[in-house]
């Protein structure tokens, strides 16, 4: 009986040990499952919070950039008007008066002779030029970049730094030339309106367009386009290529 009792105690103790071990395993598995569920919920909550603040689309970006550019141009329009007047001053004044030219004297002359609002001559057409120029510029850049990447076979492989630099340089230059060509008539009208002084030749944007087309023909709206493209093309080509190179470099450093 003693032996049977001892065996029973051992078996019972072993069974209890097995049950406790099984229970601990069950608890451990349950704890792991609970922690995994908590982690998944936290990840889901983090992604949901990210979803609440999505990135804006291309149209919103273009509008934001255009509006910001138009606002900045409006704020700096007086300086732009003074710059144009100094550039064409020899057309309106004799040589002796050029030595007396100064920003304060020219600004005082504008206020006294033309009124304070004259500082913003041509600003409306500048705003009208800024929005389509930004839109065409960015859209054309993305289009040219995708086209060049497909031609060079860079869709799947983007580790060729020299090829990427070539794509950004050529794509940026072509985009700048496309945007400048598409919006050049507005830029021409803006410059002519801002260059007017006492004698008013163009009474507004519409009148300027009609007068130029009547007196100089339709191609008169594109006078100086070649020189503009020679400056805009390389400028934006360098700008886009440097921007993309720095952005890629900093992304690799993160």
Buried (B, 14 or more C-beta within 10 A) or exposed (E): EEEEEEEEEEEEEEEEEEEEEEEEEEEEEEEEEEEEEEEEEEEEEEEEEEEEEEEEEEEEBBBEBBBEBBEEBBEEBBEBBBEBBBEBBEEEEEEEEEEEEEEEEBBEBBEEEBEEEBBBBBBBBBBBBBBBBBBBBBBBBEBBBBEBBEEBEBEEEEEEEEBBBBBBBBBBBBBBBBBBBBBBBBBBBBBBBBBBBEEEEBEEBEBBBEBBBEEEEEEBBBBEBEEBBEEBBBEBBBBBBBEBBEEBEEEEEE
